[in-house]
Amino acid sequence: PKLRDMLISMLRVRKVDYAEEGIEGVLRKNPTPIYLELLARWLERKDERLDERTAEEVPDDAYSFVKKVIRDCDDLTIAILYCLANTETGWLHREQLEKLKKTLEEKGFEGSGQYEGILSSSGNSFGFGHEIWRDVLLSWDGGKPEALSRISSYDVKSLVKKACEISLEELKELRASSAAELAKRALENFPELGKRV
């Protein structure tokens, strides 16, 4: 009953419509709370209803679900997620992500780069709500999306560090709270950038 209540609550918070058969279908998969959160976010992002058909089509475990979410992303979003997975904390400020996005576009990664619906957020920062994302992105075995193969050939830590450096140069343009958060995200991932603050 607790998982059932949890799932219904997650769907309601995200304003995702559901049918009783969909709830039952998901619960037969013996889901974890992480799985339920992935499902609710995915349904919200896809603007899809949880019904019997959807419950049958979604993967049975959290790792497979994360892979499905990643496969559904465009190349630019996959590249952003991979870069984020290679940071110390798995979190960056929106300004840093936008700078990284621009760099990746210049390297030929195409798409919307819409990371907001996938990542968790806190203030003006976005990151992985659970380490499962890093596990999947950094140790993908077989059937890897082409964008993941391409981005892994770059020195992604340097790309992210450069985005953080550029963002630190623009600190004065931000509100105090956002500037503090931006500096925090840069320094927790790259402590050596402390000389720039």
Salt bridges, closest charged atoms under 4 A:
ASP17 OD2 - ARG49 NE 2.78
GLU20 OE2 - ARG4 NH2 2.09
GLU24 OE2 - ARG4 NH1 2.58
GLU37 OE2 - ARG14 NH2 2.75
GLU37 OE2 - ARG41 NE 3.13
GLU44 OE1 - ARG14 NH1 2.85
GLU48 OE2 - ARG53 NH2 3.55
GLU57 OE1 - ARG53 NH1 2.91
ASP60 OD1 - LYS29 NZ 2.67
ASP72 OD2 - LYS46 NZ 3.81
ASP72 OD2 - LYS68 NZ 3.86
ASP75 OD2 - ARG150 NH1 3.91
GLU95 OE1 - LYS99 NZ 3.97
GLU98 OE1 - LYS101 NZ 3.92
GLU116 OE2 - ARG94 NH1 3.27
GLU131 OE1 - ARG134 NE 3.17
ASP141 OD1 - LYS67 NZ 3.01
GLU146 OE1 - ARG150 NH1 3.87
GLU169 OE2 - ARG196 NH1 3.39
GLU170 OE1 - LYS99 NZ 2.85
GLU188 OE2 - ARG185 NH1 2.80
GLU192 OE2 - LYS161 NZ 3.06
